[in-house]
Amino acid sequence: LISCVLYGLVHSANPNAGLLSTAIIVLFGYLRIYGYLSTGQLWLSFGMHTGWNYFQATVFGFAASGHAEAWTLVTHESAAADWLSGGKFGPEASVLTVPVVLVALVVMRAWSRGGKRRPDAAGVAGATAD
């Protein structure tokens, strides 16, 4: 919990950050930590973070945690309210992101329970070793 709150607070210093964006990023922090704790594989959290930021900013043209890219594949103007679109902070400040993160947690839980754990995951909550 402390790590998730710190993750949110670090992002609260980004341009256009607010209370909603900080709260949602705390939830993202939980997703990152859960990815590691449920699988024992740090690459999953790195991949989620890198993939989210790359596609959100460079491909789809949204701001990534308050930082806008100079060049994007898609350009657009949002007509929705900031709480719905994320505004100038990006999708991390949109309430529509919350169900996306919750679905990702459910999928990650199912995925991590479906296969065998790596031996280096021994001792991690919920992980088993051969």
C-alpha positions as CSV (number, residue, x, y, z in Angstrom):
1,L,0.0,0.0,0.0
2,I,2.8,2.4,0.9
3,S,4.6,1.7,-2.5
4,C,1.3,2.3,-4.4
5,V,0.7,5.6,-2.6
6,L,4.3,6.7,-3.2
7,Y,3.9,5.8,-6.9
8,G,0.8,8.0,-7.0
9,L,2.5,10.9,-5.2
10,V,5.5,10.9,-7.5
11,H,3.1,11.2,-10.5
12,S,1.1,14.0,-8.7
13,A,4.0,16.3,-9.5
14,N,3.5,15.8,-13.2
15,P,1.9,18.6,-15.3
16,N,-1.9,18.8,-15.1
17,A,-2.1,16.2,-12.3
18,G,-5.0,16.3,-9.9
19,L,-6.7,14.2,-7.2
20,L,-8.4,11.9,-9.6
21,S,-5.2,11.2,-11.6
22,T,-3.3,10.6,-8.5
23,A,-5.9,8.1,-7.1
24,I,-6.0,6.2,-10.4
25,I,-2.2,6.0,-10.6
26,V,-2.2,4.6,-7.1
27,L,-4.5,1.9,-8.5
28,F,-2.0,1.4,-11.4
29,G,0.7,1.0,-8.8
30,Y,-1.3,-1.9,-7.3
31,L,-1.6,-3.4,-10.8
32,R,2.2,-3.2,-11.2
33,I,3.0,-4.7,-7.8
34,Y,0.3,-7.4,-8.2
35,G,1.9,-8.4,-11.5
36,Y,5.2,-9.0,-9.8
37,L,3.8,-10.6,-6.7
38,S,1.5,-13.0,-8.5
39,T,4.1,-14.2,-11.0
40,G,7.5,-13.5,-9.6
41,Q,8.3,-11.9,-12.9
42,L,9.3,-8.3,-13.0
43,W,9.2,-8.1,-16.8
44,L,5.4,-8.2,-16.6
45,S,5.2,-4.9,-14.7
46,F,7.9,-3.3,-16.9
47,G,6.1,-4.4,-20.0
48,M,2.7,-3.1,-18.9
49,H,4.1,0.3,-18.0
50,T,6.2,0.7,-21.2
51,G,3.4,-0.6,-23.4
52,W,0.7,1.6,-21.8
53,N,2.8,4.7,-22.1
54,Y,4.0,4.0,-25.7
55,F,0.6,3.2,-27.1
56,Q,-1.2,5.9,-25.2
57,A,1.2,8.7,-26.2
58,T,3.1,7.8,-29.3
59,V,0.4,5.8,-31.1
60,F,-2.9,7.2,-29.9
61,G,-1.9,10.7,-29.2
62,F,-3.0,11.1,-25.6
63,A,-0.9,12.7,-22.9
64,A,1.0,10.2,-20.8
65,S,0.8,11.2,-17.2
66,G,0.6,14.8,-18.1
67,H,3.4,14.7,-20.8
68,A,2.3,15.2,-24.4
69,E,4.4,13.8,-27.3
70,A,5.6,16.1,-30.1
71,W,4.7,13.5,-32.7
72,T,2.0,11.0,-32.6
73,L,0.5,8.5,-35.1
74,V,-3.1,9.6,-34.3
75,T,-4.1,13.2,-33.5
76,H,-7.4,14.2,-31.9
77,E,-9.3,16.8,-29.9
78,S,-11.4,15.6,-26.9
79,A,-14.8,17.1,-26.5
80,A,-15.6,15.2,-23.3
81,A,-15.2,16.5,-19.7
82,D,-11.8,16.0,-18.2
83,W,-13.0,13.4,-15.6
84,L,-14.2,11.3,-18.5
85,S,-11.5,11.9,-21.1
86,G,-8.5,12.5,-18.7
87,G,-8.0,15.9,-20.1
88,K,-4.5,17.2,-20.5
89,F,-3.1,14.6,-18.1
90,G,-4.2,11.7,-20.2
91,P,-6.3,8.5,-19.7
92,E,-4.8,8.0,-16.2
93,A,-7.1,10.8,-15.1
94,S,-10.3,9.3,-16.6
95,V,-12.8,7.3,-14.7
96,L,-13.1,5.0,-17.7
97,T,-9.6,3.7,-16.9
98,V,-10.7,2.3,-13.6
99,P,-12.6,-0.7,-15.1
100,V,-9.7,-1.3,-17.5
101,V,-7.3,-1.7,-14.6
102,L,-9.8,-3.9,-12.7
103,V,-10.2,-6.2,-15.7
104,A,-6.4,-6.3,-16.1
105,L,-6.2,-7.4,-12.4
106,V,-8.7,-10.2,-13.0
107,V,-7.0,-11.4,-16.2
108,M,-3.6,-11.3,-14.5
109,R,-5.0,-13.3,-11.6
110,A,-6.4,-15.9,-13.9
111,W,-3.2,-16.0,-16.0
112,S,-0.9,-16.3,-12.9
113,R,-3.0,-19.2,-11.5
114,G,-3.2,-21.1,-14.8
115,G,0.4,-22.0,-15.3
116,K,3.3,-23.3,-13.3
117,R,5.4,-20.7,-11.4
118,R,9.0,-20.2,-12.0
119,P,11.3,-21.5,-9.2
120,D,12.4,-18.0,-8.5
121,A,8.8,-17.2,-7.5
122,A,9.1,-19.4,-4.4
123,G,8.1,-17.6,-1.3
124,V,6.1,-15.0,-3.2
125,A,2.5,-14.8,-2.0
126,G,0.3,-17.1,-4.1
127,A,3.2,-18.6,-6.0
128,T,4.3,-22.3,-6.0
129,A,7.6,-23.8,-7.0
130,D,8.1,-27.3,-8.5
